[in-house]
Amino acid sequence: MEQCCCNDTKTRLVYSCSGCADVGEIADQVARKLTRDGYGKMTCLASISAGISGTIASAKGADENVAIDGCSVACARKTLENIGVKPTEAYFLTDMYLEKGKTTVSEEIIAVVSEQIKQGIASEVPPKQEQGKNKNAGWFCGSC
Amino acid sequence: MKIEILGMGCPKCKKTTQNAQLAIEELGIEAEIVKVEELDKITEYGVMMTPALVIDGEVKVAGKIPSKQEIISWIEVKK
């Protein structure tokens, strides 16, 4: 859904790495929740990688670009940087007490991470998680 | 050359159209200016904010009014 700049509201676009690991899935779900909550608008990171001019122009024209990465490989942040856009905020879920490959994707974690991003904090209280239950999640991914 | 102005018809979209027209006149080139106001067509470009300006299928700017000079520079690259 596009937004007209005439309404003078700040445009905040949200990008998630949406990687195949559990933390990538959480990043994706968090970006969707932030959109539903009205914090910003999720935009396709893949579209930027594909060189779609409309998405790239939108990133360049947005007031704020928020990158949410599952891990420190930082695919979302780097994808934006590759088109010359420095994210106004960049989050790494592994800096927020989530362990790649050992984190169960749950509504609770998605809600906690979303709140932390809304408040602009990395993480002060580790979200509760059931470690080890989903231990194979994400291990097939070698690059993100 | 085809220049499309994406937007719902707000004042900023009209100003963008005006600047595109001025750019064409200054360069003395033949170009078609098309206003695209249908949301479906706008989103097909991947544009998240309007106004947006498209030259020969490539979105050059989104979410702000490009100046006449900016439009001239984009057209000159395409020529």
Backbone of each chain as ProteinMPNN parsed JSONL, in Angstrom:
{"seq_chain_A": "MEQCCCNDTKTRLVYSCSGCADVGEIADQVARKLTRDGYGKMTCLASISAGISGTIASAKGADENVAIDGCSVACARKTLENIGVKPTEAYFLTDMYLEKGKTTVSEEIIAVVSEQIKQGIASEVPPKQEQGKNKNAGWFCGSC", "coords_chain_A": {"N_chain_A": [[0.848, -1.196, 0.0], [0.677, 2.086, -0.963], [1.863, 5.316, 0.143], [0.838, 8.636, 0.37], [2.824, 11.509, 0.082], [1.722, 13.856, 0.778], [0.323, 13.83, 3.137], [2.026, 14.371, 5.151], [2.964, 12.714, 7.183], [5.498, 10.905, 8.904], [7.529, 8.795, 7.009], [8.184, 5.54, 7.555], [9.981, 2.822, 6.744], [10.187, -0.702, 6.944], [12.424, -3.373, 7.034], [13.096, -6.808, 6.833], [15.424, -9.476, 7.268], [14.405, -11.949, 6.808], [15.48, -14.467, 6.773], [16.357, -18.008, 6.479], [16.847, -19.27, 8.867], [15.755, -19.815, 12.288], [15.848, -17.367, 13.671], [15.739, -15.642, 11.545], [13.178, -16.102, 10.637], [11.773, -15.126, 12.802], [12.518, -12.442, 12.661], [11.226, -11.749, 10.319], [8.527, -12.142, 11.04], [8.317, -10.283, 13.055], [8.659, -7.894, 11.662], [6.326, -7.932, 10.172], [4.449, -7.788, 12.209], [5.052, -5.297, 13.289], [4.231, -3.719, 11.211], [1.476, -4.235, 11.197], [0.893, -3.145, 13.655], [1.215, -0.511, 13.178], [3.626, 0.777, 13.402], [5.446, 1.022, 11.338], [6.089, 0.383, 7.853], [6.278, -2.652, 6.341], [8.605, -3.654, 3.905], [9.615, -5.231, 0.86], [12.593, -6.845, 1.071], [13.829, -8.511, -0.72], [13.04, -7.474, -3.116], [14.562, -5.213, -3.312], [17.072, -6.343, -3.536], [16.699, -7.503, -5.995], [16.775, -5.378, -7.61], [14.585, -3.773, -8.174], [13.264, -0.857, -9.275], [11.315, 0.816, -8.12], [11.09, 0.052, -5.432], [13.633, 0.559, -4.555], [13.821, 3.315, -4.977], [11.895, 4.079, -3.171], [13.056, 3.367, -0.723], [15.155, 5.159, -0.718], [13.769, 7.503, -0.589], [12.422, 7.457, 1.793], [11.692, 8.607, 5.151], [12.651, 7.234, 7.327], [14.458, 4.204, 7.591], [14.263, 1.005, 8.709], [16.163, -1.687, 9.658], [15.87, -5.112, 10.236], [17.595, -7.728, 11.376], [18.142, -11.207, 11.587], [20.529, -12.282, 12.442], [24.056, -11.527, 12.965], [25.183, -11.471, 10.461], [23.875, -9.742, 8.934], [22.189, -9.276, 6.61], [19.946, -7.722, 5.833], [20.624, -5.093, 6.612], [22.97, -4.764, 5.113], [22.048, -5.078, 2.512], [20.538, -2.795, 2.179], [22.566, -0.913, 2.485], [24.022, -1.477, 0.226], [22.633, -0.207, -1.768], [23.126, 2.32, -1.201], [21.805, 3.298, 1.002], [21.7, 4.16, 4.3], [20.613, 2.502, 7.07], [18.315, 3.95, 9.395], [17.887, 2.776, 11.785], [19.202, -0.257, 13.02], [18.71, -3.576, 13.767], [19.721, -6.52, 15.477], [18.741, -9.702, 16.026], [20.147, -11.622, 17.362], [21.596, -10.139, 19.098], [19.772, -9.653, 20.918], [19.362, -11.535, 22.795], [18.517, -13.838, 21.495], [19.148, -16.998, 20.208], [20.705, -18.197, 17.398], [19.366, -20.862, 15.607], [18.546, -22.131, 17.881], [16.25, -21.177, 18.881], [12.884, -21.091, 19.642], [10.264, -20.3, 17.545], [7.877, -18.132, 18.507], [4.743, -16.622, 19.43], [5.048, -15.062, 21.662], [7.769, -14.36, 21.781], [7.95, -12.927, 19.405], [6.279, -10.8, 20.0], [7.636, -9.62, 22.176], [10.11, -8.862, 21.038], [9.181, -7.109, 19.086], [8.124, -5.058, 20.67], [10.442, -4.153, 21.88], [11.789, -3.088, 19.732], [10.043, -1.076, 18.979], [10.392, 0.574, 21.126], [12.917, 1.276, 20.734], [15.084, -0.016, 21.881], [17.8, -2.264, 22.418], [17.824, -4.716, 23.939], [16.788, -5.515, 27.118], [15.691, -7.254, 28.903], [15.866, -10.636, 28.676], [13.794, -12.391, 26.412], [11.527, -14.988, 27.318], [12.217, -18.27, 26.377], [11.957, -21.464, 24.817], [14.541, -23.266, 24.879], [16.39, -25.374, 22.681], [14.311, -27.003, 21.793], [13.777, -26.709, 19.168], [16.001, -27.326, 17.724], [17.143, -27.89, 15.26], [16.36, -25.984, 13.559], [17.15, -23.731, 11.092], [19.784, -24.519, 10.659], [20.45, -25.39, 8.198], [21.06, -23.276, 6.777], [23.66, -21.632, 5.37], [24.518, -19.114, 4.995], [23.106, -17.006, 6.102]], "CA_chain_A": [[0.0, 0.0, 0.0], [1.529, 3.263, -1.014], [1.498, 6.426, 1.009], [1.023, 9.92, -0.294], [3.652, 12.361, 0.938], [0.961, 15.053, 1.127], [-0.257, 13.778, 4.475], [3.057, 14.871, 6.058], [3.372, 11.788, 8.238], [6.845, 10.388, 8.674], [7.529, 7.492, 6.349], [9.157, 4.608, 8.135], [9.917, 1.519, 6.085], [10.79, -1.764, 7.763], [12.949, -4.478, 6.232], [13.635, -7.917, 7.623], [16.239, -10.381, 6.447], [13.522, -13.092, 6.494], [16.347, -15.61, 6.488], [15.747, -19.324, 6.698], [17.035, -19.699, 10.251], [14.665, -19.438, 13.199], [15.905, -15.925, 13.959], [15.278, -14.973, 10.316], [11.711, -16.205, 10.639], [11.272, -14.184, 13.817], [12.703, -11.096, 12.094], [10.142, -11.578, 9.339], [7.249, -12.004, 11.752], [8.371, -9.013, 13.801], [8.424, -6.815, 10.682], [4.886, -7.966, 9.839], [3.693, -7.297, 13.376], [5.274, -3.844, 13.387], [3.365, -3.109, 10.186], [0.084, -4.318, 11.699], [0.773, -2.245, 14.81], [1.289, 0.881, 12.731], [4.953, 1.347, 13.672], [6.055, 1.33, 10.044], [5.528, -0.407, 6.755], [7.238, -3.651, 5.865], [8.895, -3.591, 2.474], [10.325, -6.441, 0.425], [14.047, -6.751, 0.923], [14.182, -9.231, -1.953], [12.778, -6.563, -4.218], [15.741, -4.344, -3.414], [18.156, -7.184, -4.086], [16.378, -7.747, -7.406], [16.978, -4.138, -8.356], [13.309, -3.166, -8.571], [13.536, 0.576, -9.11], [10.33, 1.448, -7.245], [11.419, -0.239, -4.035], [14.886, 1.265, -4.264], [13.499, 4.753, -4.871], [11.137, 4.257, -1.926], [14.02, 3.331, 0.389], [15.921, 6.413, -0.765], [12.884, 8.63, -0.283], [11.761, 7.314, 3.1], [12.296, 9.362, 6.247], [13.382, 6.275, 8.162], [14.531, 2.813, 7.139], [14.623, 0.172, 9.856], [16.581, -3.031, 9.237], [15.808, -6.126, 11.296], [18.333, -8.917, 10.955], [18.125, -12.319, 12.532], [21.868, -12.488, 13.009], [25.03, -10.466, 12.68], [25.582, -11.447, 9.047], [23.315, -8.429, 8.588], [21.76, -9.227, 5.205], [19.025, -6.6, 5.6], [21.378, -3.837, 6.691], [23.917, -4.683, 3.995], [21.293, -4.898, 1.262], [20.234, -1.36, 2.102], [23.821, -0.179, 2.269], [24.45, -1.699, -1.171], [21.983, 0.774, -2.655], [23.485, 3.649, -0.702], [20.899, 3.737, 2.065], [22.132, 3.763, 5.639], [19.408, 2.397, 7.901], [18.278, 4.828, 10.558], [18.033, 1.858, 12.916], [19.495, -1.632, 12.594], [18.588, -4.492, 14.902], [20.148, -7.91, 15.299], [18.029, -10.469, 17.063], [21.117, -12.35, 18.191], [22.013, -9.203, 20.15], [18.603, -9.5, 21.788], [19.295, -12.787, 23.551], [17.987, -14.966, 20.731], [20.27, -17.784, 19.717], [20.428, -18.756, 16.067], [19.277, -22.317, 15.572], [18.096, -22.694, 19.161], [15.149, -20.355, 19.372], [11.563, -21.48, 19.168], [9.481, -19.163, 17.038], [6.611, -18.089, 19.251], [4.056, -15.324, 19.469], [5.572, -14.288, 22.786], [9.06, -13.771, 21.389], [7.669, -11.924, 18.361], [5.707, -9.628, 20.679], [8.677, -8.974, 22.992], [11.074, -8.21, 20.137], [8.486, -5.967, 18.469], [8.048, -3.984, 21.666], [11.786, -3.603, 22.079], [12.109, -2.253, 18.562], [9.209, 0.135, 19.068], [10.966, 1.45, 22.139], [14.274, 1.631, 20.302], [16.116, -0.592, 22.749], [18.304, -3.546, 21.901], [17.185, -5.717, 24.781], [17.207, -5.446, 28.519], [15.224, -8.471, 29.562], [15.78, -11.704, 27.679], [12.476, -13.008, 26.329], [11.522, -16.41, 27.68], [12.165, -19.143, 25.209], [12.205, -22.874, 25.09], [15.754, -23.571, 24.144], [16.68, -26.754, 22.329], [13.174, -27.718, 21.227], [13.741, -26.547, 17.721], [17.436, -27.105, 17.538], [17.589, -28.02, 13.873], [15.873, -24.865, 12.758], [18.129, -22.758, 10.633], [21.142, -25.011, 10.475], [20.702, -25.633, 6.777], [21.42, -22.017, 6.147], [25.074, -21.373, 5.579], [24.942, -17.747, 4.683], [22.366, -15.898, 6.733]], "C_chain_A": [[0.876, 1.236, 0.0], [0.973, 4.392, -0.163], [1.78, 7.728, 0.289], [1.803, 10.836, 0.632], [2.908, 13.627, 1.342], [0.42, 15.019, 2.552], [0.763, 14.136, 5.569], [3.357, 13.967, 7.247], [4.748, 11.248, 7.876], [6.754, 9.004, 8.032], [8.615, 6.617, 6.949], [8.97, 3.247, 7.475], [10.718, 0.505, 6.896], [11.203, -2.924, 6.858], [13.419, -5.584, 7.169], [14.435, -8.811, 6.697], [15.382, -11.564, 5.99], [14.338, -14.328, 6.125], [15.727, -16.934, 6.906], [15.948, -19.859, 8.12], [15.852, -19.248, 11.107], [14.662, -17.93, 13.48], [15.489, -15.095, 12.728], [13.766, -14.993, 10.238], [11.113, -15.23, 11.648], [11.395, -12.746, 13.296], [11.567, -10.779, 11.122], [8.806, -11.317, 10.052], [7.178, -10.694, 12.538], [8.071, -7.851, 12.848], [6.935, -6.757, 10.312], [4.05, -7.419, 10.991], [3.842, -5.783, 13.517], [4.417, -3.099, 12.366], [1.913, -3.104, 10.67], [-0.146, -3.331, 12.837], [0.892, -0.776, 14.43], [2.622, 1.556, 12.987], [5.636, 1.796, 12.384], [5.425, 0.453, 8.982], [6.592, -1.38, 6.25], [7.376, -3.555, 4.339], [9.752, -4.791, 2.096], [11.814, -6.191, 0.254], [14.498, -7.423, -0.366], [14.021, -8.334, -3.171], [13.956, -5.602, -4.412], [16.907, -5.126, -4.016], [17.951, -7.409, -5.578], [16.519, -6.487, -8.258], [15.692, -3.493, -8.85], [13.36, -1.669, -8.245], [12.567, 1.261, -8.15], [10.647, 1.247, -5.78], [12.688, 0.506, -3.635], [14.625, 2.765, -4.086], [12.738, 5.025, -3.576], [12.075, 4.266, -0.722], [14.795, 4.646, 0.45], [15.07, 7.617, -0.363], [12.243, 8.57, 1.088], [12.465, 8.159, 4.163], [13.15, 8.439, 7.115], [13.346, 4.898, 7.52], [15.046, 1.981, 8.307], [14.953, -1.237, 9.363], [16.528, -3.975, 10.424], [16.475, -7.389, 10.767], [18.259, -9.98, 12.03], [19.475, -12.484, 13.203], [22.83, -11.425, 12.493], [25.585, -10.498, 11.254], [24.976, -10.201, 8.376], [22.878, -8.287, 7.132], [20.855, -8.02, 4.917], [19.791, -5.281, 5.581], [22.286, -3.681, 5.465], [23.213, -4.489, 2.649], [20.942, -3.426, 1.087], [21.499, -0.558, 1.804], [24.31, -0.327, 0.825], [23.781, -0.745, -2.154], [22.214, 2.203, -2.146], [22.56, 4.191, 0.364], [21.424, 3.234, 3.405], [20.895, 3.682, 6.523], [19.459, 3.363, 9.084], [18.376, 4.008, 11.841], [18.309, 0.467, 12.358], [19.484, -2.528, 13.821], [19.076, -5.879, 14.518], [19.514, -8.733, 16.407], [18.988, -11.274, 17.932], [21.735, -11.437, 19.259], [20.897, -9.025, 21.17], [18.312, -10.831, 22.482], [18.655, -13.944, 22.802], [19.171, -15.701, 20.104], [19.901, -18.459, 18.401], [20.433, -20.285, 16.125], [18.746, -22.942, 16.843], [16.896, -21.943, 19.722], [13.826, -20.833, 18.776], [10.803, -20.24, 18.721], [8.135, -19.173, 17.751], [6.03, -16.679, 19.208], [4.66, -14.433, 20.546], [6.882, -13.593, 22.408], [8.845, -12.672, 20.349], [7.146, -10.635, 19.012], [6.776, -8.876, 21.464], [9.656, -8.211, 22.103], [10.437, -6.976, 19.492], [8.437, -4.786, 19.428], [9.408, -3.323, 21.859], [12.167, -2.689, 20.918], [11.294, -0.962, 18.602], [9.813, 1.129, 20.049], [12.405, 1.84, 21.814], [15.36, 1.079, 21.197], [16.54, -1.948, 22.198], [17.652, -4.681, 22.665], [17.694, -5.563, 26.198], [16.813, -6.711, 29.266], [15.128, -9.576, 28.511], [14.366, -12.275, 27.616], [12.572, -14.479, 26.684], [11.476, -17.244, 26.416], [12.466, -20.568, 25.624], [13.412, -23.288, 24.272], [15.843, -25.066, 23.844], [15.546, -27.499, 21.657], [13.191, -27.732, 19.715], [15.163, -26.474, 17.191], [17.923, -27.272, 16.101], [17.212, -26.822, 13.019], [17.027, -23.962, 12.357], [19.49, -23.318, 10.307], [21.439, -25.353, 9.028], [21.166, -24.375, 6.071], [22.882, -21.721, 6.418], [25.45, -19.927, 5.456], [24.194, -16.664, 5.416], [22.01, -16.18, 8.174]], "O_chain_A": [[1.724, 1.403, 0.876], [-0.204, 4.419, 0.196], [2.832, 7.898, -0.326], [1.496, 10.937, 1.82], [3.407, 14.397, 2.162], [0.095, 16.063, 3.116], [0.423, 14.197, 6.751], [3.951, 14.42, 8.226], [5.11, 11.15, 6.703], [5.983, 8.153, 8.476], [9.805, 6.919, 6.859], [7.931, 2.604, 7.631], [11.772, 0.813, 7.452], [10.423, -3.39, 6.027], [14.066, -5.316, 8.181], [14.163, -8.895, 5.499], [15.607, -12.117, 4.913], [13.938, -15.125, 5.278], [14.708, -16.972, 7.595], [15.276, -20.81, 8.521], [15.054, -18.406, 10.693], [13.605, -17.3, 13.521], [14.957, -13.992, 12.86], [13.144, -14.015, 9.823], [10.09, -14.595, 11.392], [10.484, -11.936, 13.471], [11.026, -9.674, 11.116], [8.066, -10.396, 9.706], [6.116, -10.084, 12.664], [7.32, -6.938, 13.191], [6.362, -5.679, 10.159], [3.08, -6.689, 10.785], [2.88, -5.08, 13.824], [3.941, -1.993, 12.624], [1.215, -2.096, 10.565], [-1.226, -2.755, 12.971], [0.692, 0.104, 15.267], [2.749, 2.768, 12.813], [6.316, 2.822, 12.351], [4.366, -0.141, 9.188], [7.662, -0.975, 5.795], [6.398, -3.398, 3.608], [10.518, -5.303, 2.912], [12.233, -5.417, -0.607], [15.432, -6.963, -1.024], [14.781, -8.432, -4.135], [14.295, -5.233, -5.537], [17.626, -4.633, -4.885], [18.917, -7.496, -6.337], [16.395, -6.538, -9.482], [15.704, -2.752, -9.833], [13.483, -1.277, -7.085], [12.955, 2.19, -7.441], [10.491, 2.164, -4.974], [12.8, 1.016, -2.52], [15.144, 3.394, -3.163], [12.912, 6.074, -2.957], [11.911, 5.074, 0.191], [15.055, 5.177, 1.529], [15.584, 8.617, 0.138], [11.589, 9.525, 1.508], [13.67, 8.396, 4.088], [14.229, 8.815, 7.573], [12.324, 4.482, 6.974], [16.135, 2.228, 8.826], [14.126, -1.895, 8.732], [17.072, -3.681, 11.488], [15.985, -8.03, 9.837], [18.308, -9.688, 13.225], [19.553, -12.789, 14.393], [22.469, -10.555, 11.701], [26.378, -9.632, 10.884], [25.503, -9.689, 7.388], [23.172, -7.276, 6.494], [20.988, -7.376, 3.877], [19.637, -4.465, 4.672], [22.359, -2.61, 4.862], [23.732, -3.814, 1.76], [21.036, -2.88, -0.012], [21.493, 0.355, 0.979], [24.93, 0.581, 0.273], [24.3, -0.504, -3.243], [21.582, 3.155, -2.603], [22.525, 5.397, 0.612], [21.573, 2.03, 3.613], [20.2, 4.681, 6.707], [20.51, 3.565, 9.692], [18.883, 4.485, 12.856], [17.726, 0.063, 11.352], [20.177, -2.257, 14.801], [18.873, -6.346, 13.398], [19.737, -8.476, 17.59], [18.69, -11.573, 19.088], [22.333, -11.925, 20.218], [21.065, -8.324, 22.168], [17.158, -11.189, 22.718], [18.284, -14.941, 23.421], [20.076, -15.084, 19.543], [18.916, -19.191, 18.311], [21.372, -20.907, 16.621], [18.516, -24.15, 16.891], [16.573, -22.066, 20.903], [13.683, -20.957, 17.56], [10.72, -19.253, 19.452], [7.352, -20.112, 17.61], [6.733, -15.694, 18.983], [4.772, -13.218, 20.379], [7.076, -12.407, 22.676], [9.479, -11.618, 20.407], [7.524, -9.53, 18.622], [6.827, -7.647, 21.429], [9.989, -7.059, 22.379], [11.075, -5.93, 19.368], [8.683, -3.646, 19.033], [9.514, -2.103, 21.984], [12.792, -1.646, 21.112], [11.806, 0.113, 18.293], [9.761, 2.343, 19.849], [13.027, 2.628, 22.526], [16.45, 1.647, 21.268], [15.748, -2.675, 21.598], [16.987, -5.525, 22.066], [18.9, -5.49, 26.434], [17.529, -7.172, 30.155], [14.372, -9.444, 27.549], [13.793, -12.611, 28.653], [13.57, -15.137, 26.389], [10.744, -16.917, 25.482], [13.128, -20.832, 26.628], [13.289, -23.622, 23.094], [15.427, -25.904, 24.645], [15.778, -28.523, 21.014], [12.683, -28.652, 19.075], [15.479, -25.662, 16.321], [19.024, -26.829, 15.772], [17.691, -26.67, 11.895], [17.785, -23.491, 13.205], [20.297, -22.609, 9.706], [22.597, -25.585, 8.679], [21.605, -24.408, 4.922], [23.291, -21.578, 7.571], [26.575, -19.542, 5.775], [24.598, -15.502, 5.366], [21.39, -15.345, 8.831]]}, "seq_chain_B": "MKIEILGMGCPKCKKTTQNAQLAIEELGIEAEIVKVEELDKITEYGVMMTPALVIDGEVKVAGKIPSKQEIISWIEVKK", "coords_chain_B": {"N_chain_B": [[10.082, 8.943, -25.494], [8.749, 8.023, -22.332], [7.164, 9.423, -19.635], [6.051, 8.771, -16.488], [3.824, 9.787, -13.963], [3.3, 8.893, -10.793], [0.668, 8.756, -8.564], [-2.044, 9.886, -6.455], [-3.258, 12.111, -7.32], [-2.801, 14.37, -5.811], [-1.753, 17.68, -4.558], [1.089, 17.64, -4.573], [1.656, 15.715, -6.426], [0.697, 16.955, -8.664], [2.442, 19.093, -8.844], [4.769, 17.717, -9.37], [4.183, 16.74, -11.914], [4.048, 19.145, -13.246], [6.716, 20.045, -13.049], [7.941, 18.061, -14.556], [6.889, 18.602, -17.043], [7.992, 21.142, -17.488], [10.681, 20.452, -17.602], [10.783, 18.902, -19.899], [10.074, 20.812, -21.786], [12.188, 22.598, -21.542], [14.323, 21.052, -22.444], [13.513, 20.571, -24.95], [12.535, 18.239, -26.068], [10.668, 15.399, -27.313], [8.257, 13.964, -25.42], [6.112, 11.773, -23.661], [3.8, 12.452, -21.186], [2.369, 10.702, -18.613], [-0.236, 10.307, -16.354], [-0.545, 8.299, -13.554], [-2.938, 7.043, -11.635], [-4.201, 4.927, -10.491], [-4.289, 2.73, -7.823], [-3.521, 0.021, -7.914], [-1.88, -0.097, -10.151], [0.123, 1.609, -9.374], [1.275, 0.291, -7.192], [2.334, -1.871, -8.486], [4.762, -1.064, -9.365], [6.308, -1.239, -7.159], [6.451, 0.874, -5.543], [6.388, 2.697, -2.537], [5.702, 5.133, -1.58], [4.138, 8.131, -2.657], [4.423, 11.356, -4.321], [5.64, 9.695, -7.294], [8.09, 9.348, -9.83], [8.475, 8.087, -13.031], [10.637, 7.054, -15.551], [10.613, 5.839, -18.7], [9.856, 3.3, -17.678], [11.466, 3.018, -15.44], [11.669, 3.706, -12.047], [12.454, 6.774, -10.766], [12.299, 8.446, -8.6], [10.693, 8.524, -5.4], [8.205, 9.539, -3.148], [8.828, 12.203, -2.876], [8.896, 15.553, -4.281], [10.397, 15.864, -7.321], [12.888, 18.131, -8.504], [12.861, 20.391, -11.318], [15.378, 20.452, -12.447], [16.515, 18.073, -11.537], [14.938, 16.217, -12.887], [15.604, 16.842, -15.495], [18.279, 16.018, -15.502], [17.972, 13.241, -15.228], [16.638, 12.62, -17.567], [18.527, 13.312, -19.442], [20.499, 11.417, -19.047], [19.198, 9.214, -20.015], [18.965, 9.769, -22.677]], "CA_chain_B": [[10.268, 8.765, -24.051], [7.494, 8.053, -21.582], [7.333, 9.816, -18.236], [4.822, 8.51, -15.727], [3.74, 10.389, -12.635], [2.465, 8.029, -9.969], [0.086, 9.453, -7.41], [-3.504, 9.895, -6.441], [-3.771, 13.396, -7.797], [-2.646, 15.393, -4.769], [-0.982, 18.843, -5.043], [2.5, 17.31, -4.823], [1.692, 14.974, -7.702], [0.494, 17.955, -9.718], [3.697, 19.851, -8.939], [5.723, 16.817, -10.045], [3.798, 16.762, -13.332], [4.437, 20.475, -13.747], [8.18, 20.065, -13.2], [8.277, 17.182, -15.688], [6.526, 19.356, -18.249], [9.006, 22.2, -17.641], [11.936, 19.794, -17.989], [10.643, 18.516, -21.314], [10.087, 22.042, -22.58], [13.547, 23.157, -21.543], [15.191, 20.202, -23.265], [12.982, 20.566, -26.31], [12.396, 16.855, -26.553], [9.304, 14.876, -27.353], [8.035, 12.935, -24.395], [4.704, 11.631, -23.275], [3.615, 12.428, -19.727], [1.165, 9.935, -18.277], [-0.54, 10.279, -14.917], [-1.03, 6.986, -13.114], [-3.612, 7.285, -10.357], [-4.792, 3.689, -9.963], [-3.437, 2.161, -6.777], [-2.963, -1.264, -8.365], [-0.777, 0.16, -11.083], [1.206, 2.252, -8.623], [1.969, -0.719, -6.38], [3.07, -2.775, -9.387], [6.127, -0.549, -9.491], [7.02, -1.429, -5.896], [6.551, 2.179, -4.903], [5.733, 2.737, -1.229], [5.235, 6.491, -1.322], [3.973, 8.984, -3.834], [4.499, 11.138, -5.762], [6.806, 9.015, -7.845], [8.277, 9.665, -11.242], [9.03, 6.934, -13.751], [11.07, 7.369, -16.922], [10.749, 4.607, -19.494], [9.705, 2.105, -16.843], [12.342, 2.998, -14.268], [11.285, 4.685, -11.03], [13.608, 7.612, -10.452], [12.128, 9.045, -7.275], [9.412, 8.223, -4.738], [7.991, 10.184, -1.848], [9.143, 13.642, -2.852], [8.754, 16.241, -5.57], [11.706, 16.106, -7.931], [13.0, 19.458, -9.116], [12.974, 20.375, -12.782], [16.769, 20.134, -12.772], [16.72, 16.621, -11.326], [14.279, 15.501, -13.988], [16.446, 17.069, -16.689], [19.481, 15.166, -15.424], [17.569, 11.845, -15.482], [16.309, 12.496, -18.995], [19.771, 13.388, -20.218], [21.167, 10.109, -18.93], [18.432, 8.268, -20.852], [19.028, 10.132, -24.103]], "C_chain_B": [[8.917, 8.884, -23.342], [7.8, 8.39, -20.114], [6.012, 9.588, -17.522], [4.919, 9.174, -14.357], [2.782, 9.519, -11.832], [1.956, 8.801, -8.762], [-1.411, 9.561, -7.561], [-4.095, 11.241, -6.849], [-3.692, 14.517, -6.778], [-1.818, 16.568, -5.309], [0.48, 18.514, -5.354], [2.663, 16.528, -6.126], [1.552, 15.964, -8.862], [1.771, 18.77, -9.926], [4.764, 19.016, -9.66], [5.454, 16.805, -11.549], [4.247, 18.07, -13.981], [5.945, 20.538, -14.006], [8.629, 19.194, -14.373], [8.009, 17.903, -17.001], [7.576, 20.433, -18.54], [10.335, 21.613, -18.128], [11.912, 19.432, -19.466], [10.753, 19.743, -22.213], [11.5, 22.615, -22.679], [14.486, 22.356, -22.444], [14.745, 20.175, -24.73], [12.852, 19.177, -26.905], [10.919, 16.473, -26.61], [9.185, 13.779, -26.314], [6.563, 12.94, -24.015], [4.647, 11.613, -21.738], [2.286, 11.743, -19.425], [0.961, 9.956, -16.772], [-1.1, 8.916, -14.563], [-1.634, 7.165, -11.719], [-4.2, 6.022, -9.745], [-3.802, 3.019, -9.006], [-2.765, 0.859, -7.223], [-1.756, -1.061, -9.263], [0.421, 0.776, -10.358], [1.996, 1.195, -7.838], [2.735, -1.724, -7.246], [4.52, -2.333, -9.566], [6.949, -0.759, -8.217], [7.161, -0.142, -5.111], [5.75, 2.191, -3.595], [5.196, 4.126, -0.899], [5.081, 7.231, -2.647], [4.17, 10.44, -3.419], [5.749, 10.354, -6.151], [6.874, 9.353, -9.329], [9.029, 8.513, -11.913], [9.428, 7.384, -15.155], [11.348, 6.059, -17.643], [10.788, 3.356, -18.609], [10.573, 2.052, -15.604], [11.937, 4.103, -13.288], [12.526, 5.473, -10.625], [13.518, 8.21, -9.057], [10.762, 8.651, -6.721], [9.35, 8.971, -3.422], [8.407, 11.634, -1.774], [8.995, 14.239, -4.251], [10.145, 16.438, -6.157], [11.737, 17.505, -8.551], [13.091, 19.304, -10.629], [14.389, 19.939, -13.172], [17.067, 18.641, -12.595], [16.134, 15.829, -12.49], [15.092, 15.652, -15.271], [17.655, 16.131, -16.663], [19.125, 13.702, -15.691], [17.273, 11.631, -16.968], [17.589, 12.476, -19.818], [20.551, 12.077, -20.164], [20.504, 9.102, -19.869], [18.62, 8.527, -22.343], [20.133, 9.394, -24.857]], "O_chain_B": [[8.074, 9.709, -23.691], [8.595, 7.717, -19.457], [4.982, 10.144, -17.904], [5.953, 9.125, -13.691], [1.598, 9.422, -12.154], [2.731, 9.422, -8.034], [-1.97, 9.359, -8.64], [-5.3, 11.463, -6.728], [-4.428, 15.5, -6.869], [-1.245, 16.47, -6.394], [1.045, 19.058, -6.302], [3.665, 16.659, -6.829], [2.201, 15.826, -9.899], [2.129, 19.095, -11.058], [5.552, 19.536, -10.45], [6.383, 16.855, -12.355], [4.752, 18.092, -15.104], [6.388, 21.023, -15.048], [9.569, 19.536, -15.091], [8.796, 17.825, -17.944], [7.995, 20.615, -19.684], [11.021, 22.207, -18.96], [12.89, 19.63, -20.186], [11.421, 19.725, -23.247], [11.944, 23.053, -23.74], [15.34, 22.924, -23.123], [15.509, 19.804, -25.621], [13.04, 18.979, -28.105], [10.055, 17.137, -26.036], [9.923, 12.795, -26.335], [5.883, 13.966, -24.047], [5.36, 10.849, -21.087], [1.231, 12.147, -19.913], [1.879, 9.657, -16.009], [-2.033, 8.436, -15.208], [-0.917, 7.408, -10.748], [-4.65, 6.043, -8.599], [-2.642, 2.781, -9.344], [-1.589, 0.629, -6.941], [-0.748, -1.758, -9.149], [1.575, 0.5, -10.686], [3.227, 1.208, -7.827], [3.682, -2.353, -6.775], [5.391, -3.143, -9.883], [8.15, -0.489, -8.201], [7.903, -0.077, -4.131], [4.599, 1.758, -3.549], [4.333, 4.271, -0.033], [5.8, 6.98, -3.614], [4.084, 10.729, -2.226], [6.759, 10.352, -5.448], [5.862, 9.607, -9.983], [10.059, 8.042, -11.431], [8.642, 8.019, -15.858], [12.211, 5.279, -17.24], [11.638, 2.482, -18.774], [10.436, 1.136, -14.793], [11.871, 5.277, -13.651], [13.525, 4.897, -10.194], [14.537, 8.452, -8.409], [9.803, 8.467, -7.47], [10.328, 9.026, -2.677], [8.342, 12.238, -0.704], [8.973, 13.528, -5.255], [10.983, 17.108, -5.553], [10.726, 17.992, -9.057], [13.364, 18.219, -11.144], [14.574, 19.158, -14.105], [17.777, 18.035, -13.397], [16.753, 14.897, -13.005], [15.245, 14.7, -16.035], [18.007, 15.528, -17.677], [19.907, 12.99, -16.322], [17.615, 10.597, -17.542], [17.712, 11.711, -20.775], [21.188, 11.688, -21.142], [21.172, 8.243, -20.444], [18.457, 7.627, -23.167], [20.303, 9.598, -26.059]]}, "name": "protein", "num_of_chains": 2, "seq": "MEQCCCNDTKTRLVYSCSGCADVGEIADQVARKLTRDGYGKMTCLASISAGISGTIASAKGADENVAIDGCSVACARKTLENIGVKPTEAYFLTDMYLEKGKTTVSEEIIAVVSEQIKQGIASEVPPKQEQGKNKNAGWFCGSCMKIEILGMGCPKCKKTTQNAQLAIEELGIEAEIVKVEELDKITEYGVMMTPALVIDGEVKVAGKIPSKQEIISWIEVKK"}
